[in-house]
Amino acid sequence: MDETRDSNGTKLADGDLVTLIKDLKVKGTSTTLKRGTLVKNIRLTDDPGEIECNAEKVKGLVLKTAFLKKA
């Protein structure tokens, strides 16, 4: 399995803290996650380009690692 890395190439692991580097609109809701939002306790998926997390008011969110950096 490939390693999951953030936008800067830093290796990510389960339970890490990450911050968003871009404003992201969440499909299916009117919520926008702002740049700099701290996302706690991430979970890795089978796809090294994606993580699962819970952010603010959105539960069960899948984010692309290209929009994250390790906190």
Predicted model as a PDB file, atoms N, CA, C, CB and O in Angstrom, pLDDT in the B-factor column:
MODEL        1                                                                  
ATOM      1  N   MET A   1       0.831  -1.181   0.000  1.00 55.00           N  
ATOM      2  CA  MET A   1       0.000   0.000   0.000  1.00 55.00           C  
ATOM      3  C   MET A   1       0.880   1.251   0.000  1.00 55.00           C  
ATOM      4  CB  MET A   1      -0.947  -0.006   1.211  1.00 55.00           C  
ATOM      5  O   MET A   1       1.885   1.305   0.709  1.00 55.00           O  
ATOM      6  N   ASP A   2       0.504   2.250  -0.790  1.00 80.00           N  
ATOM      7  CA  ASP A   2       1.255   3.499  -0.838  1.00 80.00           C  
ATOM      8  C   ASP A   2       1.041   4.302   0.442  1.00 80.00           C  
ATOM      9  CB  ASP A   2       0.842   4.327  -2.064  1.00 80.00           C  
ATOM     10  O   ASP A   2       0.042   4.136   1.142  1.00 80.00           O  
ATOM     11  N   GLU A   3       2.005   5.176   0.729  1.00 92.00           N  
ATOM     12  CA  GLU A   3       1.900   6.032   1.903  1.00 92.00           C  
ATOM     13  C   GLU A   3       0.991   7.212   1.598  1.00 92.00           C  
ATOM     14  CB  GLU A   3       3.291   6.521   2.355  1.00 92.00           C  
ATOM     15  O   GLU A   3       0.987   7.730   0.481  1.00 92.00           O  
ATOM     16  N   THR A   4       0.225   7.632   2.590  1.00 95.00           N  
ATOM     17  CA  THR A   4      -0.627   8.806   2.444  1.00 95.00           C  
ATOM     18  C   THR A   4       0.183  10.028   2.834  1.00 95.00           C  
ATOM     19  CB  THR A   4      -1.921   8.687   3.311  1.00 95.00           C  
ATOM     20  O   THR A   4       0.750  10.083   3.925  1.00 95.00           O  
ATOM     21  N   ARG A   5       0.235  11.014   1.936  1.00 96.00           N  
ATOM     22  CA  ARG A   5       1.022  12.223   2.167  1.00 96.00           C  
ATOM     23  C   ARG A   5       0.162  13.460   1.935  1.00 96.00           C  
ATOM     24  CB  ARG A   5       2.265  12.250   1.251  1.00 96.00           C  
ATOM     25  O   ARG A   5      -0.766  13.443   1.127  1.00 96.00           O  
ATOM     26  N   ASP A   6       0.487  14.547   2.664  1.00 96.00           N  
ATOM     27  CA  ASP A   6      -0.248  15.800   2.489  1.00 96.00           C  
ATOM     28  C   ASP A   6       0.282  16.576   1.291  1.00 96.00           C  
ATOM     29  CB  ASP A   6      -0.157  16.659   3.757  1.00 96.00           C  
ATOM     30  O   ASP A   6       1.098  16.054   0.532  1.00 96.00           O  
ATOM     31  N   SER A   7      -0.169  17.813   1.110  1.00 96.00           N  
ATOM     32  CA  SER A   7       0.222  18.614  -0.047  1.00 96.00           C  
ATOM     33  C   SER A   7       1.709  18.960  -0.054  1.00 96.00           C  
ATOM     34  CB  SER A   7      -0.591  19.883  -0.087  1.00 96.00           C  
ATOM     35  O   SER A   7       2.268  19.240  -1.114  1.00 96.00           O  
ATOM     36  N   ASN A   8       2.351  18.945   1.102  1.00 96.00           N  
ATOM     37  CA  ASN A   8       3.783  19.245   1.200  1.00 96.00           C  
ATOM     38  C   ASN A   8       4.652  17.990   1.141  1.00 96.00           C  
ATOM     39  CB  ASN A   8       4.066  19.995   2.487  1.00 96.00           C  
ATOM     40  O   ASN A   8       5.879  18.090   1.161  1.00 96.00           O  
ATOM     41  N   GLY A   9       4.031  16.811   1.067  1.00 95.00           N  
ATOM     42  CA  GLY A   9       4.783  15.569   1.008  1.00 95.00           C  
ATOM     43  C   GLY A   9       5.061  14.950   2.363  1.00 95.00           C  
ATOM     44  O   GLY A   9       5.798  13.968   2.457  1.00 95.00           O  
ATOM     45  N   THR A  10       4.478  15.515   3.422  1.00 96.00           N  
ATOM     46  CA  THR A  10       4.655  14.977   4.771  1.00 96.00           C  
ATOM     47  C   THR A  10       3.765  13.755   4.958  1.00 96.00           C  
ATOM     48  CB  THR A  10       4.333  16.052   5.842  1.00 96.00           C  
ATOM     49  O   THR A  10       2.595  13.772   4.575  1.00 96.00           O  
ATOM     50  N   LYS A  11       4.306  12.706   5.538  1.00 96.00           N  
ATOM     51  CA  LYS A  11       3.583  11.455   5.757  1.00 96.00           C  
ATOM     52  C   LYS A  11       2.483  11.657   6.803  1.00 96.00           C  
ATOM     53  CB  LYS A  11       4.554  10.335   6.202  1.00 96.00           C  
ATOM     54  O   LYS A  11       2.712  12.275   7.842  1.00 96.00           O  
ATOM     55  N   LEU A  12       1.297  11.133   6.520  1.00 96.00           N  
ATOM     56  CA  LEU A  12       0.167  11.220   7.443  1.00 96.00           C  
ATOM     57  C   LEU A  12      -0.118   9.856   8.065  1.00 96.00           C  
ATOM     58  CB  LEU A  12      -1.085  11.750   6.720  1.00 96.00           C  
ATOM     59  O   LEU A  12       0.134   8.817   7.455  1.00 96.00           O  
ATOM     60  N   ALA A  13      -0.651   9.877   9.299  1.00 96.00           N  
ATOM     61  CA  ALA A  13      -1.011   8.646  10.002  1.00 96.00           C  
ATOM     62  C   ALA A  13      -2.381   8.830  10.646  1.00 96.00           C  
ATOM     63  CB  ALA A  13       0.064   8.273  11.074  1.00 96.00           C  
ATOM     64  O   ALA A  13      -2.858   9.955  10.791  1.00 96.00           O  
ATOM     65  N   ASP A  14      -3.011   7.721  11.032  1.00 96.00           N  
ATOM     66  CA  ASP A  14      -4.298   7.793  11.731  1.00 96.00           C  
ATOM     67  C   ASP A  14      -4.161   8.649  12.984  1.00 96.00           C  
ATOM     68  CB  ASP A  14      -4.808   6.377  12.098  1.00 96.00           C  
ATOM     69  O   ASP A  14      -3.187   8.526  13.727  1.00 96.00           O  
ATOM     70  N   GLY A  15      -5.146   9.520  13.212  1.00 96.00           N  
ATOM     71  CA  GLY A  15      -5.161  10.343  14.416  1.00 96.00           C  
ATOM     72  C   GLY A  15      -4.427  11.662  14.300  1.00 96.00           C  
ATOM     73  O   GLY A  15      -4.419  12.438  15.256  1.00 96.00           O  
ATOM     74  N   ASP A  16      -3.808  11.944  13.158  1.00 96.00           N  
ATOM     75  CA  ASP A  16      -3.074  13.212  12.979  1.00 96.00           C  
ATOM     76  C   ASP A  16      -4.032  14.400  12.926  1.00 96.00           C  
ATOM     77  CB  ASP A  16      -2.224  13.167  11.690  1.00 96.00           C  
ATOM     78  O   ASP A  16      -5.231  14.250  12.688  1.00 96.00           O  
ATOM     79  N   LEU A  17      -3.464  15.585  13.155  1.00 96.00           N  
ATOM     80  CA  LEU A  17      -4.172  16.846  12.979  1.00 96.00           C  
ATOM     81  C   LEU A  17      -3.731  17.445  11.652  1.00 96.00           C  
ATOM     82  CB  LEU A  17      -3.900  17.833  14.168  1.00 96.00           C  
ATOM     83  O   LEU A  17      -2.539  17.464  11.344  1.00 96.00           O  
ATOM     84  N   VAL A  18      -4.682  17.933  10.865  1.00 97.00           N  
ATOM     85  CA  VAL A  18      -4.367  18.581   9.590  1.00 97.00           C  
ATOM     86  C   VAL A  18      -5.126  19.892   9.494  1.00 97.00           C  
ATOM     87  CB  VAL A  18      -4.716  17.659   8.389  1.00 97.00           C  
ATOM     88  O   VAL A  18      -6.148  20.075  10.155  1.00 97.00           O  
ATOM     89  N   THR A  19      -4.621  20.812   8.664  1.00 96.00           N  
ATOM     90  CA  THR A  19      -5.322  22.065   8.390  1.00 96.00           C  
ATOM     91  C   THR A  19      -5.594  22.152   6.896  1.00 96.00           C  
ATOM     92  CB  THR A  19      -4.497  23.297   8.879  1.00 96.00           C  
ATOM     93  O   THR A  19      -4.845  21.612   6.083  1.00 96.00           O  
ATOM     94  N   LEU A  20      -6.669  22.834   6.548  1.00 96.00           N  
ATOM     95  CA  LEU A  20      -7.037  23.025   5.146  1.00 96.00           C  
ATOM     96  C   LEU A  20      -6.216  24.160   4.558  1.00 96.00           C  
ATOM     97  CB  LEU A  20      -8.551  23.316   5.002  1.00 96.00           C  
ATOM     98  O   LEU A  20      -5.968  25.157   5.235  1.00 96.00           O  
ATOM     99  N   ILE A  21      -5.791  24.023   3.306  1.00 97.00           N  
ATOM    100  CA  ILE A  21      -5.001  25.070   2.657  1.00 97.00           C  
ATOM    101  C   ILE A  21      -5.839  25.818   1.616  1.00 97.00           C  
ATOM    102  CB  ILE A  21      -3.748  24.464   1.995  1.00 97.00           C  
ATOM    103  O   ILE A  21      -5.326  26.686   0.909  1.00 97.00           O  
ATOM    104  N   LYS A  22      -7.137  25.477   1.523  1.00 96.00           N  
ATOM    105  CA  LYS A  22      -8.021  26.103   0.538  1.00 96.00           C  
ATOM    106  C   LYS A  22      -9.450  26.030   1.061  1.00 96.00           C  
ATOM    107  CB  LYS A  22      -7.899  25.407  -0.863  1.00 96.00           C  
ATOM    108  O   LYS A  22      -9.810  25.069   1.740  1.00 96.00           O  
ATOM    109  N   ASP A  23     -10.270  27.038   0.754  1.00 97.00           N  
ATOM    110  CA  ASP A  23     -11.694  26.973   1.091  1.00 97.00           C  
ATOM    111  C   ASP A  23     -12.332  25.855   0.277  1.00 97.00           C  
ATOM    112  CB  ASP A  23     -12.409  28.341   0.819  1.00 97.00           C  
ATOM    113  O   ASP A  23     -12.124  25.762  -0.933  1.00 97.00           O  
ATOM    114  N   LEU A  24     -13.107  25.009   0.942  1.00 95.00           N  
ATOM    115  CA  LEU A  24     -13.746  23.875   0.264  1.00 95.00           C  
ATOM    116  C   LEU A  24     -15.251  23.904   0.494  1.00 95.00           C  
ATOM    117  CB  LEU A  24     -13.154  22.534   0.761  1.00 95.00           C  
ATOM    118  O   LEU A  24     -15.708  23.984   1.634  1.00 95.00           O  
ATOM    119  N   LYS A  25     -16.022  23.839  -0.591  1.00 95.00           N  
ATOM    120  CA  LYS A  25     -17.474  23.713  -0.486  1.00 95.00           C  
ATOM    121  C   LYS A  25     -17.786  22.238  -0.299  1.00 95.00           C  
ATOM    122  CB  LYS A  25     -18.207  24.300  -1.755  1.00 95.00           C  
ATOM    123  O   LYS A  25     -17.220  21.385  -0.982  1.00 95.00           O  
ATOM    124  N   VAL A  26     -18.695  21.937   0.635  1.00 92.00           N  
ATOM    125  CA  VAL A  26     -19.064  20.557   0.916  1.00 92.00           C  
ATOM    126  C   VAL A  26     -20.312  20.220   0.105  1.00 92.00           C  
ATOM    127  CB  VAL A  26     -19.307  20.334   2.443  1.00 92.00           C  
ATOM    128  O   VAL A  26     -21.354  20.856   0.262  1.00 92.00           O  
ATOM    129  N   LYS A  27     -20.199  19.220  -0.760  1.00 91.00           N  
ATOM    130  CA  LYS A  27     -21.336  18.818  -1.603  1.00 91.00           C  
ATOM    131  C   LYS A  27     -22.485  18.316  -0.735  1.00 91.00           C  
ATOM    132  CB  LYS A  27     -20.911  17.722  -2.617  1.00 91.00           C  
ATOM    133  O   LYS A  27     -22.274  17.614   0.254  1.00 91.00           O  
ATOM    134  N   GLY A  28     -23.700  18.687  -1.122  1.00 89.00           N  
ATOM    135  CA  GLY A  28     -24.878  18.225  -0.404  1.00 89.00           C  
ATOM    136  C   GLY A  28     -25.252  19.088   0.780  1.00 89.00           C  
ATOM    137  O   GLY A  28     -26.282  18.844   1.409  1.00 89.00           O  
ATOM    138  N   THR A  29     -24.449  20.093   1.107  1.00 89.00           N  
ATOM    139  CA  THR A  29     -24.755  21.013   2.201  1.00 89.00           C  
ATOM    140  C   THR A  29     -24.457  22.436   1.742  1.00 89.00           C  
ATOM    141  CB  THR A  29     -23.936  20.658   3.484  1.00 89.00           C  
ATOM    142  O   THR A  29     -23.881  22.655   0.676  1.00 89.00           O  
ATOM    143  N   SER A  30     -24.857  23.389   2.561  1.00 91.00           N  
ATOM    144  CA  SER A  30     -24.544  24.790   2.259  1.00 91.00           C  
ATOM    145  C   SER A  30     -23.288  25.229   3.003  1.00 91.00           C  
ATOM    146  CB  SER A  30     -25.730  25.705   2.632  1.00 91.00           C  
ATOM    147  O   SER A  30     -22.973  26.419   3.033  1.00 91.00           O  
ATOM    148  N   THR A  31     -22.574  24.292   3.598  1.00 91.00           N  
ATOM    149  CA  THR A  31     -21.391  24.576   4.405  1.00 91.00           C  
ATOM    150  C   THR A  31     -20.149  24.745   3.543  1.00 91.00           C  
ATOM    151  CB  THR A  31     -21.168  23.468   5.420  1.00 91.00           C  
ATOM    152  O   THR A  31     -19.948  24.010   2.576  1.00 91.00           O  
ATOM    153  N   THR A  32     -19.323  25.714   3.900  1.00 93.00           N  
ATOM    154  CA  THR A  32     -18.006  25.890   3.285  1.00 93.00           C  
ATOM    155  C   THR A  32     -16.967  25.788   4.387  1.00 93.00           C  
ATOM    156  CB  THR A  32     -17.897  27.262   2.524  1.00 93.00           C  
ATOM    157  O   THR A  32     -17.037  26.518   5.376  1.00 93.00           O  
ATOM    158  N   LEU A  33     -16.006  24.892   4.227  1.00 94.00           N  
ATOM    159  CA  LEU A  33     -14.904  24.783   5.180  1.00 94.00           C  
ATOM    160  C   LEU A  33     -13.838  25.795   4.783  1.00 94.00           C  
ATOM    161  CB  LEU A  33     -14.318  23.327   5.219  1.00 94.00           C  
ATOM    162  O   LEU A  33     -13.330  25.763   3.662  1.00 94.00           O  
ATOM    163  N   LYS A  34     -13.505  26.681   5.693  1.00 95.00           N  
ATOM    164  CA  LYS A  34     -12.583  27.777   5.401  1.00 95.00           C  
ATOM    165  C   LYS A  34     -11.126  27.338   5.498  1.00 95.00           C  
ATOM    166  CB  LYS A  34     -12.834  28.936   6.349  1.00 95.00           C  
ATOM    167  O   LYS A  34     -10.785  26.397   6.215  1.00 95.00           O  
ATOM    168  N   ARG A  35     -10.278  28.045   4.757  1.00 96.00           N  
ATOM    169  CA  ARG A  35      -8.835  27.819   4.805  1.00 96.00           C  
ATOM    170  C   ARG A  35      -8.346  28.022   6.232  1.00 96.00           C  
ATOM    171  CB  ARG A  35      -8.087  28.767   3.826  1.00 96.00           C  
ATOM    172  O   ARG A  35      -8.750  28.975   6.899  1.00 96.00           O  
ATOM    173  N   GLY A  36      -7.479  27.134   6.701  1.00 96.00           N  
ATOM    174  CA  GLY A  36      -6.949  27.219   8.055  1.00 96.00           C  
ATOM    175  C   GLY A  36      -7.749  26.438   9.082  1.00 96.00           C  
ATOM    176  O   GLY A  36      -7.365  26.389  10.250  1.00 96.00           O  
ATOM    177  N   THR A  37      -8.857  25.824   8.670  1.00 93.00           N  
ATOM    178  CA  THR A  37      -9.671  25.022   9.577  1.00 93.00           C  
ATOM    179  C   THR A  37      -8.868  23.812  10.045  1.00 93.00           C  
ATOM    180  CB  THR A  37     -10.989  24.572   8.889  1.00 93.00           C  
ATOM    181  O   THR A  37      -8.280  23.095   9.235  1.00 93.00           O  
ATOM    182  N   LEU A  38      -8.847  23.592  11.352  1.00 94.00           N  
ATOM    183  CA  LEU A  38      -8.132  22.459  11.932  1.00 94.00           C  
ATOM    184  C   LEU A  38      -9.054  21.248  11.955  1.00 94.00           C  
ATOM    185  CB  LEU A  38      -7.621  22.791  13.363  1.00 94.00           C  
ATOM    186  O   LEU A  38     -10.166  21.313  12.478  1.00 94.00           O  
ATOM    187  N   VAL A  39      -8.586  20.149  11.386  1.00 95.00           N  
ATOM    188  CA  VAL A  39      -9.343  18.887  11.376  1.00 95.00           C  
ATOM    189  C   VAL A  39      -8.577  17.906  12.245  1.00 95.00           C  
ATOM    190  CB  VAL A  39      -9.543  18.321   9.904  1.00 95.00           C  
ATOM    191  O   VAL A  39      -7.410  17.612  11.987  1.00 95.00           O  
ATOM    192  N   LYS A  40      -9.247  17.398  13.285  1.00 94.00           N  
ATOM    193  CA  LYS A  40      -8.608  16.511  14.252  1.00 94.00           C  
ATOM    194  C   LYS A  40      -8.942  15.048  13.969  1.00 94.00           C  
ATOM    195  CB  LYS A  40      -9.034  16.880  15.672  1.00 94.00           C  
ATOM    196  O   LYS A  40      -9.978  14.731  13.385  1.00 94.00           O  
ATOM    197  N   ASN A  41      -8.060  14.189  14.388  1.00 95.00           N  
ATOM    198  CA  ASN A  41      -8.303  12.748  14.408  1.00 95.00           C  
ATOM    199  C   ASN A  41      -8.719  12.181  13.046  1.00 95.00           C  
ATOM    200  CB  ASN A  41      -9.365  12.434  15.425  1.00 95.00           C  
ATOM    201  O   ASN A  41      -9.811  11.629  12.908  1.00 95.00           O  
ATOM    202  N   ILE A  42      -7.853  12.317  12.051  1.00 96.00           N  
ATOM    203  CA  ILE A  42      -8.146  11.803  10.716  1.00 96.00           C  
ATOM    204  C   ILE A  42      -8.017  10.281  10.681  1.00 96.00           C  
ATOM    205  CB  ILE A  42      -7.209  12.440   9.677  1.00 96.00           C  
ATOM    206  O   ILE A  42      -7.358   9.684  11.532  1.00 96.00           O  
ATOM    207  N   ARG A  43      -8.650   9.667   9.693  1.00 97.00           N  
ATOM    208  CA  ARG A  43      -8.545   8.229   9.467  1.00 97.00           C  
ATOM    209  C   ARG A  43      -8.106   8.007   8.027  1.00 97.00           C  
ATOM    210  CB  ARG A  43      -9.902   7.503   9.764  1.00 97.00           C  
ATOM    211  O   ARG A  43      -8.659   8.613   7.109  1.00 97.00           O  
ATOM    212  N   LEU A  44      -7.127   7.152   7.824  1.00 96.00           N  
ATOM    213  CA  LEU A  44      -6.638   6.851   6.482  1.00 96.00           C  
ATOM    214  C   LEU A  44      -7.594   5.891   5.788  1.00 96.00           C  
ATOM    215  CB  LEU A  44      -5.215   6.254   6.536  1.00 96.00           C  
ATOM    216  O   LEU A  44      -8.279   5.103   6.440  1.00 96.00           O  
ATOM    217  N   THR A  45      -7.635   5.963   4.464  1.00 95.00           N  
ATOM    218  CA  THR A  45      -8.478   5.065   3.661  1.00 95.00           C  
ATOM    219  C   THR A  45      -7.580   4.189   2.797  1.00 95.00           C  
ATOM    220  CB  THR A  45      -9.485   5.872   2.773  1.00 95.00           C  
ATOM    221  O   THR A  45      -6.356   4.309   2.844  1.00 95.00           O  
ATOM    222  N   ASP A  46      -8.187   3.311   2.012  1.00 94.00           N  
ATOM    223  CA  ASP A  46      -7.422   2.463   1.099  1.00 94.00           C  
ATOM    224  C   ASP A  46      -6.789   3.288  -0.022  1.00 94.00           C  
ATOM    225  CB  ASP A  46      -8.321   1.372   0.507  1.00 94.00           C  
ATOM    226  O   ASP A  46      -5.778   2.888  -0.598  1.00 94.00           O  
ATOM    227  N   ASP A  47      -7.387   4.436  -0.327  1.00 95.00           N  
ATOM    228  CA  ASP A  47      -6.868   5.335  -1.365  1.00 95.00           C  
ATOM    229  C   ASP A  47      -5.880   6.317  -0.720  1.00 95.00           C  
ATOM    230  CB  ASP A  47      -8.038   6.106  -2.082  1.00 95.00           C  
ATOM    231  O   ASP A  47      -6.278   7.088   0.152  1.00 95.00           O  
ATOM    232  N   PRO A  48      -4.595   6.308  -1.129  1.00 95.00           N  
ATOM    233  CA  PRO A  48      -3.615   7.214  -0.509  1.00 95.00           C  
ATOM    234  C   PRO A  48      -3.868   8.691  -0.803  1.00 95.00           C  
ATOM    235  CB  PRO A  48      -2.234   6.855  -0.975  1.00 95.00           C  
ATOM    236  O   PRO A  48      -3.209   9.547  -0.214  1.00 95.00           O  
ATOM    237  N   GLY A  49      -4.804   9.013  -1.698  1.00 95.00           N  
ATOM    238  CA  GLY A  49      -5.113  10.400  -2.014  1.00 95.00           C  
ATOM    239  C   GLY A  49      -6.288  10.957  -1.234  1.00 95.00           C  
ATOM    240  O   GLY A  49      -6.694  12.096  -1.465  1.00 95.00           O  
ATOM    241  N   GLU A  50      -6.857  10.163  -0.294  1.00 96.00           N  
ATOM    242  CA  GLU A  50      -8.027  10.599   0.455  1.00 96.00           C  
ATOM    243  C   GLU A  50      -7.916  10.211   1.924  1.00 96.00           C  
ATOM    244  CB  GLU A  50      -9.294  10.008  -0.150  1.00 96.00           C  
ATOM    245  O   GLU A  50      -7.267   9.226   2.275  1.00 96.00           O  
ATOM    246  N   ILE A  51      -8.572  11.015   2.785  1.00 96.00           N  
ATOM    247  CA  ILE A  51      -8.700  10.698   4.205  1.00 96.00           C  
ATOM    248  C   ILE A  51     -10.160  10.849   4.613  1.00 96.00           C  
ATOM    249  CB  ILE A  51      -7.783  11.613   5.072  1.00 96.00           C  
ATOM    250  O   ILE A  51     -10.931  11.526   3.933  1.00 96.00           O  
ATOM    251  N   GLU A  52     -10.537  10.224   5.717  1.00 97.00           N  
ATOM    252  CA  GLU A  52     -11.863  10.401   6.302  1.00 97.00           C  
ATOM    253  C   GLU A  52     -11.707  11.217   7.570  1.00 97.00           C  
ATOM    254  CB  GLU A  52     -12.555   9.028   6.595  1.00 97.00           C  
ATOM    255  O   GLU A  52     -10.706  11.091   8.276  1.00 97.00           O  
ATOM    256  N   CYS A  53     -12.711  12.067   7.867  1.00 96.00           N  
ATOM    257  CA  CYS A  53     -12.636  12.890   9.075  1.00 96.00           C  
ATOM    258  C   CYS A  53     -14.007  13.442   9.419  1.00 96.00           C  
ATOM    259  CB  CYS A  53     -11.629  14.040   8.894  1.00 96.00           C  
ATOM    260  O   CYS A  53     -14.965  13.286   8.662  1.00 96.00           O  
ATOM    261  N   ASN A  54     -14.086  14.086  10.566  1.00 94.00           N  
ATOM    262  CA  ASN A  54     -15.249  14.853  10.979  1.00 94.00           C  
ATOM    263  C   ASN A  54     -14.768  16.280  11.167  1.00 94.00           C  
ATOM    264  CB  ASN A  54     -15.910  14.274  12.293  1.00 94.00           C  
ATOM    265  O   ASN A  54     -13.818  16.523  11.911  1.00 94.00           O  
ATOM    266  N   ALA A  55     -15.420  17.230  10.495  1.00 88.00           N  
ATOM    267  CA  ALA A  55     -15.007  18.625  10.577  1.00 88.00           C  
ATOM    268  C   ALA A  55     -16.194  19.498  10.953  1.00 88.00           C  
ATOM    269  CB  ALA A  55     -14.395  19.092   9.246  1.00 88.00           C  
ATOM    270  O   ALA A  55     -17.245  19.429  10.315  1.00 88.00           O  
ATOM    271  N   GLU A  56     -16.036  20.303  11.967  1.00 82.00           N  
ATOM    272  CA  GLU A  56     -17.061  21.233  12.438  1.00 82.00           C  
ATOM    273  C   GLU A  56     -18.434  20.588  12.459  1.00 82.00           C  
ATOM    274  CB  GLU A  56     -17.088  22.474  11.565  1.00 82.00           C  
ATOM    275  O   GLU A  56     -18.689  19.711  13.284  1.00 82.00           O  
ATOM    276  N   LYS A  57     -19.323  21.006  11.566  1.00 82.00           N  
ATOM    277  CA  LYS A  57     -20.701  20.508  11.566  1.00 82.00           C  
ATOM    278  C   LYS A  57     -20.912  19.358  10.602  1.00 82.00           C  
ATOM    279  CB  LYS A  57     -21.649  21.620  11.224  1.00 82.00           C  
ATOM    280  O   LYS A  57     -22.029  18.851  10.493  1.00 82.00           O  
ATOM    281  N   VAL A  58     -19.873  18.930   9.899  1.00 89.00           N  
ATOM    282  CA  VAL A  58     -19.995  17.890   8.873  1.00 89.00           C  
ATOM    283  C   VAL A  58     -19.351  16.600   9.386  1.00 89.00           C  
ATOM    284  CB  VAL A  58     -19.332  18.345   7.532  1.00 89.00           C  
ATOM    285  O   VAL A  58     -18.166  16.581   9.722  1.00 89.00           O  
ATOM    286  N   LYS A  59     -20.132  15.535   9.443  1.00 92.00           N  
ATOM    287  CA  LYS A  59     -19.639  14.239   9.914  1.00 92.00           C  
ATOM    288  C   LYS A  59     -19.431  13.304   8.730  1.00 92.00           C  
ATOM    289  CB  LYS A  59     -20.623  13.612  10.934  1.00 92.00           C  
ATOM    290  O   LYS A  59     -20.154  13.389   7.737  1.00 92.00           O  
ATOM    291  N   GLY A  60     -18.451  12.414   8.827  1.00 93.00           N  
ATOM    292  CA  GLY A  60     -18.213  11.423   7.783  1.00 93.00           C  
ATOM    293  C   GLY A  60     -17.722  12.029   6.480  1.00 93.00           C  
ATOM    294  O   GLY A  60     -18.153  11.627   5.400  1.00 93.00           O  
ATOM    295  N   LEU A  61     -16.834  12.982   6.581  1.00 94.00           N  
ATOM    296  CA  LEU A  61     -16.335  13.718   5.422  1.00 94.00           C  
ATOM    297  C   LEU A  61     -15.103  13.019   4.840  1.00 94.00           C  
ATOM    298  CB  LEU A  61     -15.995  15.177   5.811  1.00 94.00           C  
ATOM    299  O   LEU A  61     -14.255  12.526   5.584  1.00 94.00           O  
ATOM    300  N   VAL A  62     -15.008  12.980   3.510  1.00 95.00           N  
ATOM    301  CA  VAL A  62     -13.823  12.453   2.826  1.00 95.00           C  
ATOM    302  C   VAL A  62     -13.148  13.619   2.128  1.00 95.00           C  
ATOM    303  CB  VAL A  62     -14.194  11.310   1.802  1.00 95.00           C  
ATOM    304  O   VAL A  62     -13.774  14.301   1.316  1.00 95.00           O  
ATOM    305  N   LEU A  63     -11.869  13.859   2.435  1.00 95.00           N  
ATOM    306  CA  LEU A  63     -11.119  14.978   1.858  1.00 95.00           C  
ATOM    307  C   LEU A  63      -9.939  14.483   1.049  1.00 95.00           C  
ATOM    308  CB  LEU A  63     -10.637  15.925   2.953  1.00 95.00           C  
ATOM    309  O   LEU A  63      -9.327  13.472   1.389  1.00 95.00           O  
ATOM    310  N   LYS A  64      -9.617  15.196  -0.026  1.00 96.00           N  
ATOM    311  CA  LYS A  64      -8.427  14.916  -0.830  1.00 96.00           C  
ATOM    312  C   LYS A  64      -7.210  15.446  -0.080  1.00 96.00           C  
ATOM    313  CB  LYS A  64      -8.536  15.562  -2.257  1.00 96.00           C  
ATOM    314  O   LYS A  64      -7.260  16.533   0.497  1.00 96.00           O  
ATOM    315  N   THR A  65      -6.131  14.694  -0.086  1.00 96.00           N  
ATOM    316  CA  THR A  65      -4.920  15.112   0.639  1.00 96.00           C  
ATOM    317  C   THR A  65      -4.227  16.297  -0.031  1.00 96.00           C  
ATOM    318  CB  THR A  65      -3.942  13.943   0.745  1.00 96.00           C  
ATOM    319  O   THR A  65      -3.373  16.930   0.590  1.00 96.00           O  
ATOM    320  N   ALA A  66      -4.570  16.615  -1.279  1.00 96.00           N  
ATOM    321  CA  ALA A  66      -3.984  17.749  -1.975  1.00 96.00           C  
ATOM    322  C   ALA A  66      -4.392  19.084  -1.343  1.00 96.00           C  
ATOM    323  CB  ALA A  66      -4.389  17.722  -3.437  1.00 96.00           C  
ATOM    324  O   ALA A  66      -3.744  20.103  -1.581  1.00 96.00           O  
ATOM    325  N   PHE A  67      -5.467  19.084  -0.535  1.00 97.00           N  
ATOM    326  CA  PHE A  67      -5.948  20.307   0.090  1.00 97.00           C  
ATOM    327  C   PHE A  67      -5.621  20.368   1.575  1.00 97.00           C  
ATOM    328  CB  PHE A  67      -7.434  20.432  -0.108  1.00 97.00           C  
ATOM    329  O   PHE A  67      -6.206  21.173   2.300  1.00 97.00           O  
ATOM    330  N   LEU A  68      -4.702  19.538   2.039  1.00 96.00           N  
ATOM    331  CA  LEU A  68      -4.371  19.458   3.472  1.00 96.00           C  
ATOM    332  C   LEU A  68      -2.897  19.643   3.720  1.00 96.00           C  
ATOM    333  CB  LEU A  68      -4.814  18.128   4.046  1.00 96.00           C  
ATOM    334  O   LEU A  68      -2.068  19.371   2.852  1.00 96.00           O  
ATOM    335  N   LYS A  69      -2.569  20.113   4.922  1.00 97.00           N  
ATOM    336  CA  LYS A  69      -1.181  20.052   5.393  1.00 97.00           C  
ATOM    337  C   LYS A  69      -1.205  19.630   6.847  1.00 97.00           C  
ATOM    338  CB  LYS A  69      -0.444  21.429   5.216  1.00 97.00           C  
ATOM    339  O   LYS A  69      -2.132  19.964   7.584  1.00 97.00           O  
ATOM    340  N   LYS A  70      -0.195  18.903   7.255  1.00 96.00           N  
ATOM    341  CA  LYS A  70      -0.117  18.399   8.621  1.00 96.00           C  
ATOM    342  C   LYS A  70       0.083  19.560   9.582  1.00 96.00           C  
ATOM    343  CB  LYS A  70       1.026  17.370   8.767  1.00 96.00           C  
ATOM    344  O   LYS A  70       0.900  20.446   9.331  1.00 96.00           O  
ATOM    345  N   ALA A  71      -0.661  19.556  10.678  1.00 92.00           N  
ATOM    346  CA  ALA A  71      -0.570  20.641  11.663  1.00 92.00           C  
ATOM    347  C   ALA A  71       0.572  20.394  12.635  1.00 92.00           C  
ATOM    348  CB  ALA A  71      -1.893  20.787  12.433  1.00 92.00           C  
ATOM    349  O   ALA A  71       0.802  21.201  13.535  1.00 92.00           O  
TER     350      ALA A  71                                                      
ENDMDL                                                                          
END                                                                             
